[in-house]
Amino acid sequence: MNFFEQQDHAKRRTKILILLFAVSILLLIAGMYLSLAYLITLKTPEAGKEIPSMWNPQLMLWVVLGNGLVIGLGSLSKIIELRGGGDRVAEMLGGRLIHAETEDPKERQLMNVVEEMAIASGVPMPKVYLLKDTSINAFAAGHSSSNAVIGVTTGCMHLLTRDELQAVMAHEFSHILNGDMRLNIRTTGILHGIVSIAVIGRVLCEIATLENSDDETGFIPPLFIVGGVIIIFGSAGVYLGRCIKSAVSHQREYLADAAAVQFTRNSQAMAGALKKIGGLSRHGLLSNPHAEEASHMFFERGLAFDIGEFMSTHPPLETRVARIDPYFEGEFPEIAPLEQHRIATDGVSKKKENAEASSDFMKSAMMAGMMMGGAKMSWNPEAVATAASQPGQAQLQYAAELRESLAPELRKAAHDPLGAQALMFAMLLREDDTAFEEQLERLKTHCVEAIISETRILHPKAATMDPRAKLPLVDMAIPSLRQLTKDQYASFQETLQWLVESDQQIDLFEYTLGKVLDRHLKNHFEPSAKPRIQYHSIIPLLPRCSTILSGFAHIGHEDTASTEHAFRQGAACLKELGKNLKLLPYSECTLGEMDAAVAELAQATAPLRMKVVNALAHTVGADGEVTIQEAELLRAFADMLDCPIPPFVQSS
């Protein structure tokens, strides 16, 4: 079974296991009802009278409503608590935020690796926290790719080679891209709700004991019996729920391991990281007292207390390594503790390794034909659906090349809140000197002098940068922009809007930039409820599909025949329903109309949204070529549909 088949297999198994969660709750309700109904039949007072039926509609109603209410409220409260974002988890574990411009060589290497992963995945750069722990472990936390954070232990940062660290980060990014963080929140919430059942049973028993403390007849009150039944079935539900959660977690870990190997195309690096964990005396165990609350998020088991494979949060290390390395014989190499490593010597060797790795990346990139120039790229629409949530080595090599190609001034600005604002403005300002000076003069009424000065410095670099690097640079700046105060963000947003509208027209890049920033910043500063899933069928969304496909067809094609052909190529991806779609005139599919369409399409299920993204990819690539603006606009729309796709690279 290859890695792609492993991913498909793991996804199918996960769906089955999630269904088992629902079955376990039904079994809990059925068991509790039958037990209570039987107890009621035992209280028949008159001998010779017919035994009452076990069917008691009123009791069934109470059991169903009671369990549903307790599990529902318990789950909801836990889910709301966990939705606070990854920062809360990282801070709970004692993490220290690593500054993007850190001067520590190891921290710098870690930030470079995470930055490359973010660019290659097509998602914003997550915040990175360092956990002061000598074990080798890492985690991804948050509710979505927009508020995710990465946590890494000092042992992981110092004891792994760059390739091994890259493999671990690829594993964590797989969790982010595949929605595992949301899945963890849901399963933890459901389990918390089931635990609440057992807690209520315990409370009822305690109340009954207190009320019966003065009774010397030895009579067992009914309340105590009811409480006991609830404890028994509640505890059984918890045990079954934990087993199911463990099985779900195991499948997601196997999937993330396989995805990491696909991403890096370096199975030895992934196996090497796991082997080092096995050979280290502390393994992946964390000393933080809150580790248990986040145990399911870690790269490897973080708790010393092993409750058995059926309820463990992670599969056995031996099994994980064997799936990646068929020649593994079950023995781990002994790894010296972090305290015994000579950090200085390691740093020197690592500089050499980084230089060699960078050189290898550049050679591989050029061999693959991934050159930074050119206004158009060859296009394979079929690759878009495959690449979504599953970036590969080509994207990783491209990300390394792109990051190194950026001017140091631009990279530094992206990592600073003030510089990030100036960078966004610099990318929007006109390139010719006269218009630039006029815009900058008018900008003074909206910004503080420090931002104006920084914008003036950055503008020449931003004007000459490769257009393909603009959106990745925006993604790199997202964490810095999130550090603004609410007032600063409001001022930044107002200035950005004024700058976009100052020339009385909005081009594709201005629109794309606005949408990317809005998606990843607005909810951070102005929290609102996430759009609920309203559509489970594409049929009611066909008018919106017509709008967005027509818009993309008009944007990338000039004559009527090629526009119609591009539209039909995209519509065909929606199978027989595509025949009902109609190409709209340009006046009916402006950027504003497309904006409204994508907002409604975002309320569809994930598979439907991915179908739309696939259709857009075929529309854009109908002529076998794509401009950089078309490609980045497609990435922006895919991002708005919560189906992030990595950068498009071409290979010879």
N, C-alpha and C positions, 0 to 999 in steps of 0.2 A: 504494500500500500504506500503510494507516494504521499508527499506532504499535502498536496491539494486534496487528495482523497481523504486523508486524515482530517482535514478541516471540515469537509462535507459530512463525514461520519460523526464528528464531534458535535456539529450543529444539529444534526438529526437527533442524536442522543439527548442533547440538552432540551429540545422541544418535548420529548417524551418524559423526561424527568420533571419538567415544569408541570406537565399534566398530572404527574403523580402527586404533586403538592396538593392539587385540587382534590384528587382522590383520597388523600390522607385526611383532609378536612371532612370529607363526606363520611369516611369510616369513623372518624372521631364522633361525629354527630349521631351516626347510626348506632354505634356502641353505647353511647351515653343514653340514647333514647330507649334502647332495648333493656338496658340495666334498670333504669328508673321505672319503665313500664312493668317489668317483672316484679320489682319491689312493691309496686302498687297492687298487683294481683295477690301478693302474699298477705295483704291486709284485709282480705275478704272475711268479714266477721261471722257470717252465718254458715254453719255446716250444711252440706247437702245442696247448697246453692250452686248454680252453674258458675264455673271459673270465668271471670271477666276476660274479654278479648284483650290481646296484647296491643291491638290498634287503638290508640287514644289520640284523636286529632288535636285536642287542646294541648296535650303534653308535647306532641310533635311540634306544634307551633311555637311553644315556649322554648323548646330545646334549639330549634333552628334559629329563632330570633335572638335568643340569648347568646348562642355561640357566634352567630353572625355579627352581633353588635360588639361583643368583646374582641373577637379577632379583627374585625374591621377597624374599631377605634384604636386598638393596640398597634395594629400594623400602620395605620395612618400617622399616629403620633411618632413612631420610630422613623418612618420615611421622611416626615417633615424635619425631624431632628438631623437626619443624615444628609438632607439636601442642602445643608448650609455651605457646601463647597469644600474643595480639597484642602484649603488653607486651615480650616478648623481641625481636620484630622492630623495634618502635619504638625500644627502647634500643640495639639494634645499629646503627640508622641515626642515632644521636645525638639522638633526640627528647627534649624536656623536657615533662614532664607539666604541663598547664595546670590550675591550681586552679580549681574551680568558682566560687569567689568572687573571682576575679581583678579587679583594679581597672583594668587596661589596657583602654581602650575597644575596641580591635580584638579582643583576646582575648575580651572580654565579648560582643561581637557574634558571634564564632565560636561560643562556648559556647551562646548563645541559639539560634542556628540549629540546632546539633546537638541541643539539647534539644527543640526543636520537632519535628525529624525523628524523634527517638526516641518522643515521645508519639504522633505521627501514625502511626508504624509499629507501635506496640504492643510495642516491645522495650525492654529496659533501656537506660538512658543509657550509652553506651560512654565509656571514658576517651578523652581527646583529648590528643594529643602535638603539640608544635610543633617542626618541623625547621628549624634555622637555615640556610636556603638561599634565595637570591634568585630562584630559578626558580618557576614556577607549577605545583604538583603536589600530590597528596594520595593517600592509600591507606587501605584497610581491611584489617585483619589479624586473625587469630584463627581458631578452629576452628568457632565457632558464634556465634549472636547473644548468647549468655550471656557469652562471654569476648572479644568483639570490641573492637578499639580503632580509633580514627580518627587518622590522622596528616596534618598540613597543613604545607606550607612557609610561611615568613614572606612569600615573594613572593605566594603564593596568598591569604594573609590580608589583605595590604595592597593588592594591585593589582586585586583583583576587587571589584565592587560587592556589596552584600548579596544582591541577586537572583542574581547569578552565583555567589556563594559557596554560596547555597542550592541551586542547580542541581548544583554539584559534589558537595555533601554528599548530595543525592538520588541521584546516580550511585553514590556509595560505599555508601549504605544499600541500594540495589538489589543490590549484590554480597553484602551481608550477608544480605538476605532471601531471595535466590535460591540460596543455598548455594554461591556461586562460590568462597568461601574454601576450603571442603572440596574442591571440584573442583580448585582450584589445588594443594592439598596432594597429592591423589591423582596428578594428571598429573606433578607434579614428582617424586614418589616413583617412579613407573614409569620416567620418563626417567632418573633416577639409577640405577635398576637396570640399564637397558640400557647406560648409560655404563660400569657395572661390568664388563660383558662385554668391552668394548674394552680396559679397564685390565688385565684378566686376560690377554688376548692379548698385550699389551705386556710384561707380566711374564714370560710364557713365552718370548717372543723374547729378552729380556735374559738369562734363565737359560741358554737354548740357546747364545747368543753367548759367555757366560762359560765354559761347559763345552767349547766348541769352539775356544777362543782359541789352544790349543797345536797344533791340527790344521792342517798345512800342505798337505793334499791338496785343499782347496777344497770338501770334502764339506759339503753343507747338511744338518744334522741334522733328523730328522723333527719334533722338538719345535719347531724354528724355523718349519717349514712350517705345523704346526698352529696355532702362535701367530699367524702371518701371516694365516691364514684367519679366525681368530677376530677379529683386529683389523679386517680388511676388512668382515666382516659386522656386527661390533659397531658400527663407525663408520657403516656404512650404516643400521643400526638407529637410531643416535643422530640422524642427519640426518633420517630419515623421522619419527622421534618428535618432533623439534623442529618440523618442518613441521606435524605434526598438532596439537601443543600450540599453535603459533602460530595455526592456524586456529580451534581451540577458543577461544583467548583473544580473537581478533577477534570471534567470534560473541557472546561474553559482553559484550564492550565495546559492541557495537552494541545488545545487549539492555539494558544498563545505561543507555545514552544515551536509548533510547526510553522506558524506565521513568522516568527522571528528568524527561523532558518530560511524561509522563502524570501524574507526581506533582505537579509544580509548575504544569502548564498554562502554561508560559512557555518556549516554544522559543527565543525570542530571548536569554534569559538563558543557556541551555545553549550556544547557538551563540556568544554573546559571550565566554564563558569560553574556549572552544576557539580562537576567533579571537585572543584576547589571548595565548594560549600560542604561537600561530603567529607573532604579531607581535613577541614578546619575543626578544631576541637569544639568551638562554639557553634559550628554550622551556621544556620541563619537565625539563631535564637536571639531575641531582643531582651534587654534588661528593663525596659520601660514598663511601669505597672499598667499602662493603658494598652499594651500590645495586644491583649486578648480581644479588645473591642474592634481592632482593625486587622485581626489575624488573617481573615479571608482575602485581604487586599495585597498581601505581600508576595514577592517573587517566590519565596520558599517559606516553609513553616516557621513561624516566629515564636512559638511557644514551646517551653521545655516539657510541659505536661502532655503526654501522648495518650489520647483517648481511643486509639485504635483506628485502623484504616477506614472502617465504616463511617466514622464521624470526623475524620481528620480533614483539615482545610485544604491540604495539598496531597497529591499522589506521592508514593515513595520515590525518593531521589533515584534509587537504582532503576526503577521503571522508566522514569523520565529520561535518564541518560541512555538506557538501552533502546528506547524508541528513536533516538537521534544517532547514536553510535552503535551499529550492529556488532562491533568487535569488543564492546565493553564486557569485561569479565567479572564485574561486581565489586572490584576493589578500588578504593579512592586513594590518591596520592596524599601523603601527609603534608599539610600546609602549616608553616610556622605562624604563630599568632602575630597580629599586627605590631605588637610591641617589639618584636625581634627583627622587624624589617628595618633596613637602613633607608629611611625616606630620602635622604640626600642622594645616595647612590642610585636609588630607584628613579629619582627625578631626572638625573643625567641620562640614564639609559632610555627613559621615556621620551625625552626630547628627541633623541635619535630615532626612536620608534615612530614618533609623530611625524617627523620629517620624511621618513621612509613611507609611512602610510599615506601622507599627503601626496608624495611623488607618485605612488602607485595609483592613487585615485585619479590624478591628472592624466597619467598614461592610459588608464582604463577608459576614462571619459573620452579622450581623443580617439582611442581605438574604436569606441562605440559610435563615434560620429556625432557626439553631443556638443556641437560647437555653439558658442553663445551668440553668434551673429545671425543675420538673416531675418527678413520680415515674415516669411512663411515657413511652415513645417509640413512635412508629409504627415498623413493622418490615418490612423486605423481606429475607427469608431468602436469596433468590437473590443479593443483593449481597454476602453474606458470603464465598462462594467466590471471587467476583471480586476482592474487596478484599484477601483473604489474600495476602500478599507483594507486593501491588500497591496500596498506599494512594494516594489521589488528592488533588486540591486541597482537597476538602471536609475531609478529615482534617487537612491541613496548616493550613488556616485555623482549624479547631477547636482544634488544638494551640496555635497562637499566642494565641488568645483565652483558652484554659484557663490557659496559663502566666502570662499577664498578670493573670488573675483571682485567682491564689493570693496569699495574704497574704505579704508580704516575709519575715516571721518563719518561715513554713513553708518557703519556698524556701531560705532561708539554712540552716535546720536540716538540710534534705535534703542539703546540700553539705558537711556536717561529720560525721565519724564518731560523735562523742558526740551531736550533735544529731539524727542520723538514728536512733539507738537510741531517744532520747526521743520522737521523732516517731512511731515505730511503737507505742510504749507509749501515747502520748497518743490515738492513733486507736482503741485498744482499750478505754480506760477509760470507765466509765459517764458519762453526761452530767449526771445529777442530782447536786447538790452533796454530799449526804450519802453516797451510794454512792461517789462519786469520792474523798472524803476517806478513807473506810474502805479503799478499794483502795490509795490512795497510801501510807497508813500501813503497810499490809502489804507494799507494794512495797519499803519501806526495808530490809527484811531480805534483799532480793535484789540491790539496786543501790547504787552509790556515790552520795553526796549530790549531786554535780554533775548526774547524770542525773535524779535526783528533782526538783531545782530546775528544770531545763530542761523536764521533763515538765509540771510545774505551769504554767509560762509558756505552753507550746504548747497545752495542753488546750482552753482556750476557743476558740482559732482552729480547731483540728482538729474540735471539736464542731459548729461552725457552717459548715464548708466544704461545698461542693457534693459530694454523695456520688460524683458522676461523676469528681471529681478525685482520689479517694483512690488508686486503682491507679496512675494516671500519676505521682502523687507518690511512691509506693513505687518505681516504676521509676527515678525520678530519684535516689532515695536509694541504689540498689544499689551504684554505684561507691564511695560513702563507706563503706558497710557492709563492702565488700571490703577496706578499709584496716585493719580490726580485726586484732588478733593472734589466734592460734588460741584462746588462753585467753579473750580478750575475746568472741570469737564464741561459744564454748561457754557462757559466762555469759549472753550476750544470748539465745541460743537457749533456754536453760533458763528464763530469766525470761519470755520470750515464751510458752513452753508453759504455765508456771504461770498467767500472766495470762489466757490463753485458757480454761483449765480452772477458773479460780477461781470462776466462777458456776455450775459444774456443767452447763453447756450450751454448745454451739458453734453460733453463728449462721453464716449464709452468708458474711458479710464476714470473720469470724475464720478460717473454713476457707480462703477464697480467699487471704487475706493469708499464712497459713502455707504454702500450696502455692507461691505465687509466690516467697517468700523461700527456701523449701527448694530450689526448682528452680535459682535463680540464685546461691545462696550455698553450699549444701552441697558441691557438687563442687569449688568453689574452695578450701574449707578442708579437705575430706576427699576428695581425688581418688580416683575409682573408674572402672572401665571403663565406657564408654558401652554401653547396652543394644544387643545385636546384633540385626540383623533376623532374626526367626524366622518371620514369616508373610508369604507372598506371595499369599495368598487370604483373603478375608473369612470363608469358611465355618467354619473352626475357631474364629473369634472371635465367632460369632453369639450365644452365651450372654452374652459380655461386652457386646456391643452392646445386648442386651435390658436388661441391668442399668443401663447408663448412660443409655439413652433413657428407660427407666422412671423413673429418678431425676429427670431433667429434666422429664418430664411431670408428675410429682407435685409438684415444687417450684413450678412456675408456674401450676398449675391446681387448683382446689379440688373441683369436683364430678366425679363418675365419668365422665359423658359427655364433658366437655371434656378430661379427662385421657386418655381412650381416643383421642379425636380427635387430640390433640397427639402421642401416641405413634405413631399410624398415619401421620401426616404425616411424621414423621422416618423411620419404617421404610420408607416408600415411596421414599426417596432411595437405598435399597440395592437398588432394582429388584425382580426376582422373589424374591430371597432375603429381602426384607423380610416376605413372607407367612409365613415360618417364625418370625418374632420374636413373643414373647409379652409382654404387659404384666404386669410383676411387681407384687405388692402392695408397699406402701410399706415394710413391715418387711424386705423382701428387697433393697431398693435404697437403703439408707442411705448417708450420706457415706462411711462406711468401706468399704461394698461398691463404691461408685463409684470410690473410691481404688484398690482392687485391680484393678478393671476397666480403668481408664486406664493403670495400670502395665503391664498385658499388651498393651493396644492400642498402647502406645508402641513395641512390638517389631515392628510391622507396617511395610510399606513406606510411603513418603511419600504416594503416591496413595491408598492405603487409609486412612491416617490422615486425609487431607483429606476423604474420603468420609464418615467418621464425624463430622468437624466440621460438614460440610454438613448431615448428618442431624440433629445436635443443634440447628443453627440453625433448621431447619424445625420441630423440636419446640417450641423456645422461642417461635417466632413464629407458631404455629398459629392464634392468635386475632388476629393482626395487630398486637399490641402486646407490649412487653417492659418489665419493670421494670429499674431500674438494676442491682439485685443480680443478676438473671438474666443481663443482658448481661455484667457483669463476671465472673460465674462461668463463663460460656461462654468468655470470653477467657482465663481462668485454665486451663481444661481444654484449650483449643486450644494454649496455651503449653506445657502439660505434654506434649502430643503433638507438640511441636516444629513446630507450624503456626501461628505467631503471626498474629493478626488485629488490625487497627487499631481504634481506638475507633469506636463506632457513632454516626453523626450523622444527624440527620433534616433534610430540606430540604422547604420548602413547595412 
